[in-house]
Amino acid sequence: MAVFINNLLVINVAMRMSFCQADQVLSSQNLTCNTNDMKALQDFKTDLDTEVDVWSTNFSSDCCKWTGITCTSSSSLALENPIDTGRVVKLELPNKRLVGKLSESLGTLDQLTILNLSQNILQGMLPLSLFNLQNLQVLDLSSNYFSGPVPASIHLPEIQILNLSQNSLKGYLPAGICDNSSVLQVLNLAENYFFGTIPMELGNCSSLQQLSLNMNDLSGGITEGIGNLSNLVRLDISANRFTGTIPDFFHKFVKLKFFVAHSNSFTGFRPSTLSNSPTITLLNMRNNSLEGPIHLNCSAMCSLASLDLGSNRFIGPIPNNLPSCGRLNNLNIARNKMGSLVPESFKDFHSLSYLSLSNTSIYNLSSALKTLQHCQNLTTLVISENILNEELPADSTLHFHKLKILVIANCRLTGSIPQWLSHSSQLQLLDLSWNHLSGKIPFWFGNFGLLFYMDLSNNVLTGEIPKSITELRCFIDRDISLEKPSPDFPLFKKKFNAKGLQYIKLQSFPPTLDLSYNNLSGHIWPEFRNLRKLHVLELQFNNISGSIPSSFSGMSSIETLDMSHNRLAGTIPASLVKLSFLSNFNVSDNQLYGEIPTAGQFSTFPHSSFQGNNLCGDQASRCPLNDEPPSEPPNQSSGSNSIINSGFFIAMAIGFVFGFSSSIICCNIKKLKSLFKFSL
C-alpha cells in the first residue's frame, strides 16, 4: 500500500507539471529538431553500448519524431528566432534496456524539462552537466547502475522530482540541494550507498513532500532540521544505521501520512506527538530498540491504518484500546515482551485485517482464538514462536471464515489438526510446523481451493498422505488473480538449519507442500502428477514406502523435491529428467537401486543426494559393464553373498574335474542359492 501511495504522489506532481506545459507543447510532427539538440542526442546515442531500439525502428533525420522525444516552441517569437523552434523538452526512455554511460552532451539540452531514463542498465558517474539544467523539472535515473557521488553543487532551480534511487551511488548526501532548488517536492535517494549524517541544510527544502533515504548507510541521529519540512507527506529513513532517540517534532508535520523508520538502532520511547498525530496513516518502526509500554491515542490518530512496532523492546500488556482506532487494519507487535492475554476488547476490532503476535509471550491460545474469531475482517493471523505448551483448540464452534493466512508455528502445541479449520475455505497459506501435532492429515484439506502454501513439517503426524491433497486446485492451476497484496509486514519461515526465511509479501511464497519430519507412511500417489504449479515438495524423514511414481514428471514447475530418509524402493524413474526447473533433489537414505538418470538436471545434483542407497552412476558407484541394473539391495550381510559365490566356484571346479557328475552338483548348487536368496 505504501508503494502504491508513493507512486500516486509522484504521478500527481508529474500530472500537474504536464498540465502546466500542455499549452507549450506542439505536435512533434510539425517541428524540426534544433541542430544543437540533434547533436546532443546523437552523442547520447553514440555513447551507449546498445542501440536505442525504439529509435532504430522509428528513425528520422528529425529527432522531434523519435519515440521518447517531445519538442516545443520556446515562445511566440519562434519565427523571429528560428534556433528556438523544435527544442527538446522531454527525453523519456524508461525500461528500454539501454546499456552504457551517459554523455555529458545531455547537459546542452538547455530547454529540457523532463529526463527519465529509469529502469535501464546505465552505469558510470553521473554527468555534472545534468545538474545545471536551468529548466529541468523531473530527473529520474532510478533503477540503474550509476556509481560515484552526487555533485555537491546542484543548480536546478525548477527541479520538482529528483529520483536517483536503486543505484550504486555513494558519498555524503548533497547538503545544498535546495539552496538553488526551492520548489523540490520529491527527493528519492533510496537504495544506494550514501553514508554520513542527514545534513541540517536539508531542512531548507520547504516544498518537499516526499523524502526517501531508506536502504543506505546513513548514521547518527535525525537532525532537527527535518522538523522544518512542514509539507512532508512521506518520510522514509528505514534500513540505515541511525541511532539515538526519535525527535518529538511530529506536531510540525501537518500533512505527514507515512513515517517509515524500521531497521535502524533507535532507542528510547516513542515520541508523544507521534502517538497523537491525526494525519499518520502508516507508521512503521519495526526492528529497532524502542522501549516502554505501547500507548496510542486512538481518538486523535483517526487516520491510522497500519501500525508496525515489531521487533523492539516494548512491554505489555497489549493495549486494550486498539479497537477504538477505527481505521486500523494492519497491526504487528511481534517480537516484543507483551506477556499477556489477547484483550477481550479485540472482539470489537472490526477493522482488523492483519495481526501478528509472534514471539510476544502471549498465553492461553484457546482464549485468544475465541476472542479473535469475532474480528469480522481478519484475514491474516500469525501467532508463531510463543512457547504455549498447550493443546491446539478443537472447539468446533470456532470460525474464521475470512482467514487467508494462518501461522501458528513453533509453539509446542499438542493435539490434532482441528475440524474447525475446515470452515476457513479462503485459506491461502497454512503453517502449523514445529509443533507436536499428532493424528492423521484430514481428507478435507483437499477442499481448500485457494491454498497454495501448506507447511505441516516437524510434527508427529501419522497415516498416509490423503489422496485429496493431489486435488488442491492452486497446485494444479494456480490463479494469481485470486490473491490480493498483503501488507508490508514480514512473515518468517523457520528451516531445520535454523536459518530462517523471510517473506514480505504473500506472493513471495513459492507454492509449497511441506510434510517433512513426521511419521507419515503409505505410498506416494501417482496423482501427484496433477500438481503442475507446485514448486516445492518436501517429504523427507517419514516412513513412506513403495516406489517413486514415474508420473512425477507431470509436476512441471517443481524446483525442490526431497524424499530422503524414507523407505522408498525401486529405481529412480528416467522420466524425471523432464523436470527442467528442478534445482534441489534428494532421495538419500532409502532403498533405491539401479542407475541414476544422467540427462536434464540430474548431472547437477551432488553425490549426497543419492547416498545411502544401492544406486550407481556418475554420482555413485560405477554401474556394471553389461548395462544391467544392479540387483535389489540385500538385507543380509555381504558375508552371505561371499558364501554363495564361493560355493558356486567350488561347484564349477568340481564339475570341471568330475564331468560325469556336473548335472547333479549344479542342481544342488541352484537349490543352495535359492535357499540363501529366500532368506535375504
Phi and psi in degrees as a GROMACS rama.xvg file:
@    title "Ramachandran Plot"
@    xaxis  label "Phi"
@    yaxis  label "Psi"
@TYPE xy
-63.1029  -41.7176  ALA-2
-64.186  -39.5149  VAL-3
-62.6552  -47.0721  PHE-4
-65.7119  -37.4303  ILE-5
-58.4216  -45.9695  ASN-6
-64.463  -37.9931  ASN-7
-61.0232  -39.5101  LEU-8
-62.4408  -46.3957  LEU-9
-64.8597  -42.7325  VAL-10
-62.9844  -38.9631  ILE-11
-61.914  -44.7002  ASN-12
-63.552  -44.864  VAL-13
-64.515  -39.3871  ALA-14
-65.4241  -40.531  MET-15
-63.991  -36.0487  ARG-16
-67.0885  -40.3765  MET-17
-63.7369  -40.5664  SER-18
-64.7793  -36.2731  PHE-19
-66.9373  -29.1871  CYS-20
-93.3666  -6.80027  GLN-21
-59.5401  -36.0261  ALA-22
-72.4098  -20.1155  ASP-23
-90.6721  -28.6889  GLN-24
-79.1559  126.041  VAL-25
-103.339  166.2  LEU-26
-63.3922  126.66  SER-27
-63.2555  -23.4534  SER-28
-70.4798  -20.393  GLN-29
-100.504  9.8981  ASN-30
-118.032  159.322  LEU-31
-117.217  128.112  THR-32
-61.0855  135.533  CYS-33
-59.6674  138.325  ASN-34
-60.2608  -44.7096  THR-35
-66.0635  -39.3847  ASN-36
-66.1782  -37.7973  ASP-37
-60.1198  -43.7426  MET-38
-64.5176  -40.0436  LYS-39
-62.0887  -40.882  ALA-40
-70.6574  -35.1281  LEU-41
-66.3558  -39.3376  GLN-42
-64.3021  -41.0715  ASP-43
-58.8562  -45.2381  PHE-44
-65.8779  -39.217  LYS-45
-67.0025  -36.6518  THR-46
-75.3362  -10.3948  ASP-47
-80.3961  148.971  LEU-48
-85.4067  -10.46  ASP-49
-127.802  161.488  THR-50
-73.0213  148.918  GLU-51
-85.0636  98.4364  VAL-52
-53.8488  -41.8529  ASP-53
-69.1383  -19.3942  VAL-54
-88.249  -30.8666  TRP-55
-65.4808  -35.6628  SER-56
-92.2177  -10.8084  THR-57
-132.42  43.4145  ASN-58
-83.2502  139.806  PHE-59
-148.05  156.779  SER-60
-70.7043  -14.0454  SER-61
-101.485  107.582  ASP-62
-65.9255  -17.822  CYS-63
-66.4092  -13.9151  CYS-64
-98.9427  0.682249  LYS-65
-76.6373  144.981  TRP-66
-61.7908  133.836  THR-67
89.3375  -3.52702  GLY-68
-109.935  132.454  ILE-69
-123.57  129.826  THR-70
-113.566  161.673  CYS-71
-151.901  164.553  THR-72
-92.2127  133.017  SER-73
-72.2771  -27.4947  SER-74
-164.747  174.253  SER-75
-70.4767  -7.94204  SER-76
-95.4196  19.0445  LEU-77
-59.0889  -35.703  ALA-78
-67.9637  -29.8002  LEU-79
-78.8177  -22.4688  GLU-80
-130.454  79.5172  ASN-81
-56.3519  -26.2993  PRO-82
-66.2341  -17.8522  ILE-83
-87.4231  -4.07694  ASP-84
-83.5114  150.602  THR-85
62.4862  35.9509  GLY-86
-79.5398  141.302  ARG-87
-76.3062  120.461  VAL-88
-112.194  -17.5662  VAL-89
-138.616  131.246  LYS-90
-125.955  105.539  LEU-91
-128.913  103.837  GLU-92
-133.938  56.941  LEU-93
-74.3406  144.552  PRO-94
54.6008  49.684  ASN-95
-115.371  15.2731  LYS-96
59.307  35.6907  ARG-97
-75.0878  134.767  LEU-98
-125.441  137.307  VAL-99
131.596  -160.588  GLY-100
-110.321  159.445  LYS-101
-88.2655  136.991  LEU-102
-79.0828  140.545  SER-103
-62.8328  -21.2396  GLU-104
-64.7823  -17.7358  SER-105
-60.5535  -23.9395  LEU-106
-69.5227  -10.963  GLY-107
-86.6006  -5.71259  THR-108
-79.2869  71.8592  LEU-109
-74.8231  -4.38397  ASP-110
-102.272  4.99493  GLN-111
-65.1153  130.785  LEU-112
-110.819  -29.3822  THR-113
-132.157  124.884  ILE-114
-126.037  110.678  LEU-115
-127.721  104.506  ASN-116
-122.244  31.3553  LEU-117
-69.0619  160.326  SER-118
57.2897  48.5312  GLN-119
-125.142  -161.013  ASN-120
-123.821  42.3713  ILE-121
-81.4136  147.488  LEU-122
-144.371  -175.731  GLN-123
88.9207  -172.104  GLY-124
-77.7255  153.057  MET-125
-73.2745  128.686  LEU-126
-61.2489  129.037  PRO-127
-61.9168  -31.3076  LEU-128
-63.1777  -25.457  SER-129
-65.4915  -24.5657  LEU-130
-94.6575  19.0098  PHE-131
-129.637  17.3997  ASN-132
-80.7819  110.639  LEU-133
-69.1664  -20.9052  GLN-134
-107.704  0.766888  ASN-135
-69.2823  127.742  LEU-136
-110.887  -29.3493  GLN-137
-130.641  122.887  VAL-138
-125.327  108.63  LEU-139
-124.403  103.698  ASP-140
-118.111  24.4356  LEU-141
-67.1582  159.547  SER-142
57.7001  52.6248  SER-143
-131.946  -155.964  ASN-144
-129.47  32.9965  TYR-145
-66.6498  146.771  PHE-146
-131.228  177.95  SER-147
82.8539  -176.126  GLY-148
-87.2149  164.318  PRO-149
-84.4905  135.361  VAL-150
-52.492  137.408  PRO-151
-68.6349  -30.984  ALA-152
-102.836  114.544  SER-153
-121.907  125.422  ILE-154
-124.933  79.9373  HIS-155
-126.233  77.1026  LEU-156
-63.876  -21.3253  PRO-157
-105.875  2.75573  GLU-158
-64.7926  131.928  ILE-159
-117.568  -32.8317  GLN-160
-127.618  119.397  ILE-161
-124.333  108.588  LEU-162
-123.334  106.792  ASN-163
-118.577  22.0279  LEU-164
-68.9753  160.242  SER-165
57.3274  55.3412  GLN-166
-131.963  -159.361  ASN-167
-123.579  36.0003  SER-168
-71.9374  149.256  LEU-169
-146.428  175.441  LYS-170
108.808  -171.75  GLY-171
-79.8879  154.748  TYR-172
-65.0587  141.575  LEU-173
-65.5993  110.242  PRO-174
-70.5537  -40.4382  ALA-175
-96.0113  28.5971  GLY-176
-61.7013  -28.4865  ILE-177
-103.097  4.31236  CYS-178
-62.9841  -35.9046  ASP-179
-120.199  16.1659  ASN-180
-139.316  70.0542  SER-181
-78.1846  -9.34196  SER-182
-104.997  12.4027  VAL-183
-62.0161  125.671  LEU-184
-111.317  -31.6706  GLN-185
-128.066  119.426  VAL-186
-123.889  111.182  LEU-187
-123.006  105.77  ASN-188
-116.505  21.8215  LEU-189
-66.9497  156.113  ALA-190
57.386  55.2596  GLU-191
-132.947  -154.765  ASN-192
-127.55  35.3741  TYR-193
-67.5587  143.862  PHE-194
-131.014  -179.895  PHE-195
89.2637  -164.833  GLY-196
-102.852  169.097  THR-197
-76.4702  121.309  ILE-198
-68.4629  143.434  PRO-199
-59.2428  -33.0872  MET-200
-63.1685  -17.6344  GLU-201
-63.8427  -20.7296  LEU-202
-69.2786  -8.3602  GLY-203
-82.0017  -7.29562  ASN-204
-81.3645  71.6591  CYS-205
-66.8146  -19.1514  SER-206
-92.4636  -2.42579  SER-207
-64.025  128.949  LEU-208
-108.059  -30.2129  GLN-209
-132.233  125.472  GLN-210
-126.409  112.924  LEU-211
-120.182  109.146  SER-212
-119.518  14.0147  LEU-213
-67.0272  154.345  ASN-214
58.8754  55.0577  MET-215
-127.755  -157.23  ASN-216
-124.232  37.0405  ASP-217
-75.6878  150.88  LEU-218
-139.822  -173.408  SER-219
80.6174  -163.538  GLY-220
-100.22  176.437  GLY-221
-81.8948  119.63  ILE-222
-66.9013  144.671  THR-223
-63.446  -20.8571  GLU-224
-60.6163  -26.7787  GLY-225
-60.9367  -28.828  ILE-226
-64.4663  -14.0037  GLY-227
-81.906  -7.54985  ASN-228
-85.663  71.7361  LEU-229
-69.8194  -13.8316  SER-230
-95.8435  3.81231  ASN-231
-59.7597  134.174  LEU-232
-107.334  -34.7817  VAL-233
-134.779  129.555  ARG-234
-130.36  114.659  LEU-235
-124.986  110.431  ASP-236
-121.967  22.8693  ILE-237
-69.984  160.919  SER-238
56.3494  51.9069  ALA-239
-128.319  -155.59  ASN-240
-123.993  35.935  ARG-241
-67.2512  145.395  PHE-242
-131.128  178.998  THR-243
81.8481  -169.446  GLY-244
-90.2773  158.961  THR-245
-87.2811  123.512  ILE-246
-57.2103  146.767  PRO-247
-92.8871  66.7097  ASP-248
-122.484  18.7569  PHE-249
-74.6663  -12.2006  PHE-250
-68.7472  -16.678  HIS-251
-80.631  -18.7767  LYS-252
-92.0558  87.9214  PHE-253
-79.0577  -8.14422  VAL-254
-121.357  -0.909096  LYS-255
-65.0542  123.778  LEU-256
-110.432  -31.1216  LYS-257
-127.406  119.374  PHE-258
-123.353  114.264  PHE-259
-122.042  113.599  VAL-260
-134.894  23.4153  ALA-261
-68.8466  161.463  HIS-262
60.2904  53.3932  SER-263
-130.827  -158.261  ASN-264
-127.876  39.7321  SER-265
-67.5187  144.836  PHE-266
-126.793  178.398  THR-267
82.2491  -163.787  GLY-268
-92.3373  159.902  PHE-269
-70.062  141.037  ARG-270
-60.3227  136.896  PRO-271
-65.5067  -34.3783  SER-272
-68.4806  -24.1846  THR-273
-73.0013  -31.4215  LEU-274
-80.8944  0.352022  SER-275
-126.909  15.3131  ASN-276
-75.3068  123.651  SER-277
-80.2835  -11.686  PRO-278
-102.047  -20.7384  THR-279
-60.6656  125.743  ILE-280
-103.609  -41.0394  THR-281
-127.412  125.861  LEU-282
-128.284  114.052  LEU-283
-127.35  108.372  ASN-284
-125.875  28.035  MET-285
-60.9768  149.985  ARG-286
61.6069  57.5485  ASN-287
-132.327  -157.596  ASN-288
-126.362  38.1874  SER-289
-71.1397  150.691  LEU-290
-138.158  178.983  GLU-291
91.6342  175.663  GLY-292
-72.9712  159.167  PRO-293
-89.4511  114.692  ILE-294
-119.986  126.827  HIS-295
-130.842  134.317  LEU-296
-93.3296  87.3348  ASN-297
-65.1439  -27.303  CYS-298
-67.8626  -29.5739  SER-299
-87.1337  -38.5072  ALA-300
-84.1919  64.1621  MET-301
-74.9681  -10.9195  CYS-302
-104.513  -7.2015  SER-303
-62.3085  122.213  LEU-304
-117.814  -26.665  ALA-305
-138.95  122.913  SER-306
-128.908  118.507  LEU-307
-124.952  106.358  ASP-308
-117.933  19.0872  LEU-309
-63.6506  156.203  GLY-310
57.2958  55.5202  SER-311
-130.926  -154.15  ASN-312
-122.999  29.3084  ARG-313
-65.9852  150.601  PHE-314
-118.037  160.044  ILE-315
-82.4282  -175.133  GLY-316
-80.4871  172.522  PRO-317
-63.7965  126.418  ILE-318
-58.603  129.3  PRO-319
-85.2399  -2.29038  ASN-320
-93.4396  0.569524  ASN-321
-58.3074  -36.5702  LEU-322
-60.0984  -18.9604  PRO-323
-78.9108  -7.81343  SER-324
-78.6702  88.1189  CYS-325
-61.0424  -19.7616  GLY-326
-107.913  0.787748  ARG-327
-71.9225  114.334  LEU-328
-118.121  -16.0745  ASN-329
-122.613  119.277  ASN-330
-133.354  120.979  LEU-331
-127.446  111.975  ASN-332
-123.326  25.8412  ILE-333
-62.7926  155.446  ALA-334
57.9498  46.0189  ARG-335
-130.854  172.914  ASN-336
-101.636  69.8305  LYS-337
-72.7319  -50.6024  MET-338
53.9675  47.9989  GLY-339
-149.682  175.952  SER-340
-76.4349  158.228  LEU-341
-71.2458  123.121  VAL-342
-57.0495  141.635  PRO-343
-65.8389  -21.1539  GLU-344
-64.3581  -17.4105  SER-345
-65.7941  -11.8658  PHE-346
-60.1736  -25.6941  LYS-347
-100.895  14.819  ASP-348
-85.1461  69.4883  PHE-349
-73.9163  -22.351  HIS-350
-82.6628  -13.4956  SER-351
-67.966  127.588  LEU-352
-116.985  -41.7444  SER-353
-119.905  128.55  TYR-354
-138.614  122.653  LEU-355
-120.906  119.788  SER-356
-120.509  24.2613  LEU-357
-60.8924  139.154  SER-358
51.8006  49.8064  ASN-359
-117.526  6.92827  THR-360
59.8998  30.8612  SER-361
-73.7892  160.184  ILE-362
-139.698  170.283  TYR-363
64.1359  72.7908  ASN-364
-61.2445  -37.0766  LEU-365
-59.8312  -44.9707  SER-366
-65.2498  -40.3463  SER-367
-61.2785  -45.5032  ALA-368
-67.2497  -37.6795  LEU-369
-64.1773  -32.8002  LYS-370
-76.3831  -48.4345  THR-371
-70.4656  -19.5946  LEU-372
-63.9365  -17.4923  GLN-373
-85.2809  -6.52231  HIS-374
-74.8858  99.2422  CYS-375
-62.1928  -27.0123  GLN-376
-111.031  15.2882  ASN-377
-68.039  119.863  LEU-378
-114.869  -21.3718  THR-379
-132.741  124.637  THR-380
-132.626  117.747  LEU-381
-122.893  116.13  VAL-382
-129.811  39.3682  ILE-383
-76.5385  164.191  SER-384
57.8982  31.3626  GLU-385
-106.346  123.779  ASN-386
-77.9833  83.7029  ILE-387
-86.2397  -39.6011  LEU-388
51.4468  41.1622  ASN-389
-119.088  176.373  GLU-390
-93.6799  134.648  GLU-391
-61.9311  117.812  LEU-392
-55.2657  135.314  PRO-393
-107.537  14.3195  ALA-394
-58.8378  114.555  ASP-395
-69.1244  -12.6006  SER-396
-83.6229  -10.7905  THR-397
-65.6486  143.105  LEU-398
-150.429  131.822  HIS-399
-133.272  76.2982  PHE-400
-70.3685  -26.6745  HIS-401
-100.875  3.40812  LYS-402
-66.1106  128.567  LEU-403
-110.48  -30.3185  LYS-404
-129.831  123.802  ILE-405
-130.643  117.161  LEU-406
-126.774  107.378  VAL-407
-127.694  69.4852  ILE-408
-105.845  154.562  ALA-409
56.4418  49.0559  ASN-410
-121.774  4.76581  CYS-411
57.409  35.2388  ARG-412
-76.142  144.257  LEU-413
-108.663  -175.226  THR-414
93.8006  -165.191  GLY-415
-120.613  173.06  SER-416
-68.6445  120.931  ILE-417
-77.5779  150.773  PRO-418
-65.4512  -32.6944  GLN-419
-60.3178  -23.1944  TRP-420
-65.3208  -24.3077  LEU-421
-65.3314  -19.2563  SER-422
-85.0277  -8.08496  HIS-423
-86.4241  71.3708  SER-424
-71.2516  -10.0881  SER-425
-92.0766  3.01683  GLN-426
-57.3428  132.301  LEU-427
-113.939  -30.4835  GLN-428
-136.896  127.102  LEU-429
-132.108  123.302  LEU-430
-132.712  108.166  ASP-431
-118.553  26.643  LEU-432
-72.7561  164.944  SER-433
57.6199  48.8633  TRP-434
-127.788  -161.176  ASN-435
-124.859  38.8986  HIS-436
-70.528  139.564  LEU-437
-123.883  -175.913  SER-438
86.7145  -169.042  GLY-439
-97.3667  158.028  LYS-440
-74.9022  123.096  ILE-441
-63.9028  146.019  PRO-442
-66.4473  -27.9284  PHE-443
-71.788  -1.79255  TRP-444
-58.9323  -29.1855  PHE-445
-67.6567  -9.48368  GLY-446
-86.6266  -6.53164  ASN-447
-77.1203  93.7686  PHE-448
-69.5839  -18.7229  GLY-449
-110.085  -2.56371  LEU-450
-71.4382  121.676  LEU-451
-126.335  0.552506  PHE-452
-142.883  115.59  TYR-453
-134.105  122.445  MET-454
-126.746  108.448  ASP-455
-116.109  20.7437  LEU-456
-69.4714  162.609  SER-457
56.7912  50.8063  ASN-458
-128.781  -161.464  ASN-459
-126.827  41.2966  VAL-460
-68.4212  145.925  LEU-461
-126.705  -179.471  THR-462
83.2262  -176.527  GLY-463
-91.2322  162.009  GLU-464
-68.7075  123.03  ILE-465
-62.8622  137.371  PRO-466
-60.8373  -25.8351  LYS-467
-63.049  -20.851  SER-468
-59.5536  -33.2236  ILE-469
-75.3259  3.02348  THR-470
-111.241  8.08303  GLU-471
-64.6177  118.41  LEU-472
-63.6443  -36.8473  ARG-473
-72.2266  -20.9285  CYS-474
-81.2331  -19.7026  PHE-475
-90.5936  -46.9223  ILE-476
-152.332  80.8446  ASP-477
-67.2086  128.718  ARG-478
-104.487  99.178  ASP-479
-61.0858  -29.6599  ILE-480
-64.3331  -16.9509  SER-481
-73.7638  -19.0836  LEU-482
-91.5722  144.174  GLU-483
-112.729  149.05  LYS-484
-57.6803  139.699  PRO-485
-92.9819  164.583  SER-486
-63.1874  165.001  PRO-487
-79.3706  47.2208  ASP-488
-110.309  139.491  PHE-489
-79.0776  143.883  PRO-490
-113.712  134.088  LEU-491
-105.767  139.542  PHE-492
-119.261  113.355  LYS-493
-84.7226  125.997  LYS-494
-98.938  166.565  LYS-495
-62.7175  -30.1893  PHE-496
-83.0254  8.92555  ASN-497
71.3301  3.22698  ALA-498
-90.5547  103.16  LYS-499
-73.0182  151.949  GLY-500
-105.158  143.603  LEU-501
-122.089  130.41  GLN-502
-119.491  130.467  TYR-503
-88.363  -38.5066  ILE-504
-117.322  154.334  LYS-505
-59.5451  -36.181  LEU-506
-68.4323  -14.6168  GLN-507
-72.6307  -22.1204  SER-508
-73.6053  124.957  PHE-509
-73.2432  145.138  PRO-510
-55.0922  117.059  PRO-511
-137.045  140.534  THR-512
-128.205  107.533  LEU-513
-118.74  107.778  ASP-514
-118.204  19.5321  LEU-515
-70.5415  161.742  SER-516
56.3262  55.4602  TYR-517
-134.048  -162.377  ASN-518
-120.69  37.9666  ASN-519
-69.7934  146.959  LEU-520
-132.316  -167.874  SER-521
84.149  -170.474  GLY-522
-101.162  167.999  HIS-523
-91.469  127.406  ILE-524
-69.3887  133.255  TRP-525
-58.7732  -23.8356  PRO-526
-68.6318  -4.52189  GLU-527
-58.5959  -19.0528  PHE-528
-59.712  -21.4082  ARG-529
-71.603  -18.5981  ASN-530
-83.1177  69.0727  LEU-531
-70.559  -22.4194  ARG-532
-100.353  1.16135  LYS-533
-73.4138  131.628  LEU-534
-100.804  -33.662  HIS-535
-131.762  124.28  VAL-536
-128.154  114.243  LEU-537
-121.296  114.663  GLU-538
-123.718  9.97544  LEU-539
-65.1153  156.117  GLN-540
57.5408  59.3005  PHE-541
-134.799  -163.623  ASN-542
-121.255  36.7919  ASN-543
-73.6001  135.52  ILE-544
-121.103  -170.54  SER-545
84.5536  -163.819  GLY-546
-106.895  166.397  SER-547
-80.4514  118.912  ILE-548
-63.3276  133.612  PRO-549
-64.7695  -20.3785  SER-550
-70.4267  -7.93544  SER-551
-55.0992  -22.8653  PHE-552
-62.9447  -14.7945  SER-553
-75.2978  -14.8511  GLY-554
-80.0165  73.3149  MET-555
-68.411  -15.8894  SER-556
-102.919  1.77421  SER-557
-63.9659  134.475  ILE-558
-114.295  -35.6964  GLU-559
-124.834  124.578  THR-560
-135.29  106.856  LEU-561
-122.969  113.81  ASP-562
-124.303  22.6352  MET-563
-67.8555  159.666  SER-564
56.6701  54.0581  HIS-565
-130.404  -156.766  ASN-566
-125.148  38.0815  ARG-567
-70.5875  141.511  LEU-568
-126.481  174.976  ALA-569
89.9419  -161.93  GLY-570
-104.202  166.792  THR-571
-83.3688  117.688  ILE-572
-58.5391  132.094  PRO-573
-63.4969  -21.6164  ALA-574
-65.9848  -16.5993  SER-575
-68.4799  -14.4754  LEU-576
-65.9317  -13.3996  VAL-577
-75.9973  -11.5104  LYS-578
-79.6468  86.7556  LEU-579
-73.2455  -17.3934  SER-580
-97.3621  -0.972713  PHE-581
-67.813  117.831  LEU-582
-118.302  -19.1821  SER-583
-131.125  118.299  ASN-584
-137.697  131.409  PHE-585
-147.973  119.542  ASN-586
-127.518  23.7071  VAL-587
-63.4036  155.561  SER-588
56.7272  57.1579  ASP-589
-128.788  -154.839  ASN-590
-124.748  39.3318  GLN-591
-81.3391  154.816  LEU-592
-145.587  172.541  TYR-593
97.9807  -172.483  GLY-594
-88.0162  138.006  GLU-595
-75.9737  129.302  ILE-596
-56.0548  146.911  PRO-597
-112.158  -17.8626  THR-598
-83.6858  175.429  ALA-599
60.7455  -138.165  GLY-600
-78.82  -9.82762  GLN-601
-66.088  -24.4328  PHE-602
-70.9086  -12.7847  SER-603
-95.7994  -8.00827  THR-604
-85.7684  141.324  PHE-605
-75.9121  168.077  PRO-606
-57.1878  -36.0668  HIS-607
-63.009  -19.1073  SER-608
-71.5551  -15.9338  SER-609
-123.953  -6.4153  PHE-610
-65.3845  161.293  GLN-611
77.7464  22.7974  GLY-612
-131.841  -168.649  ASN-613
-117.462  45.8585  ASN-614
-89.4565  158.426  LEU-615
-135.473  160.287  CYS-616
139.148  -166.182  GLY-617
-61.6227  -32.5923  ASP-618
-96.6819  6.92403  GLN-619
-142.82  -155.279  ALA-620
-70.3266  158.965  SER-621
-67.8638  137.829  ARG-622
-74.6287  154.879  CYS-623
-56.3091  146.786  PRO-624
-68.1505  -24.3724  LEU-625
-80.2498  9.67857  ASN-626
62.9556  10.451  ASP-627
-87.799  139.529  GLU-628
-65.8386  147.944  PRO-629
-59.072  154.586  PRO-630
-69.1416  166.469  SER-631
-58.4909  144.586  GLU-632
-61.8976  132.955  PRO-633
-74.8809  157.642  PRO-634
-103.305  -8.81252  ASN-635
-96.7522  171.716  GLN-636
-74.2217  163.278  SER-637
-65.0144  -17.7673  SER-638
-62.9831  -35.0893  GLY-639
-63.2729  -41.0263  SER-640
-64.1287  -40.7393  ASN-641
-65.4593  -33.4611  SER-642
-64.6471  -44.5027  ILE-643
-61.0783  -48.1901  ILE-644
-63.2743  -40.6996  ASN-645
-62.6744  -44.1534  SER-646
-60.2725  -37.4638  GLY-647
-65.8714  -47.4949  PHE-648
-68.3949  -34.7903  PHE-649
-62.7187  -42.9137  ILE-650
-62.0021  -40.5378  ALA-651
-64.0261  -38.1053  MET-652
-66.5903  -43.2993  ALA-653
-62.8397  -39.7894  ILE-654
-64.3459  -33.1404  GLY-655
-66.5996  -39.4194  PHE-656
-79.1755  -44.7487  VAL-657
-109.947  74.5377  PHE-658
-61.3251  -29.3941  GLY-659
-69.3546  -21.5963  PHE-660
-108.247  12.354  SER-661
-61.8392  -38.606  SER-662
-65.4352  -37.6534  SER-663
-67.8689  -44.2687  ILE-664
-65.5295  -44.7414  ILE-665
-59.9965  -39.9524  CYS-666
-60.9787  -44.1762  CYS-667
-64.6408  -39.3771  ASN-668
-64.7856  -40.7026  ILE-669
-59.8635  -41.3694  LYS-670
-62.7974  -39.9731  LYS-671
-62.9077  -44.7979  LEU-672
-63.6378  -40.3185  LYS-673
-62.8484  -38.9019  SER-674
-63.5924  -45.0828  LEU-675
-66.1574  -41.0655  PHE-676
-63.7262  -37.6976  LYS-677
-64.4327  -32.1175  PHE-678
-84.7297  -3.38962  SER-679
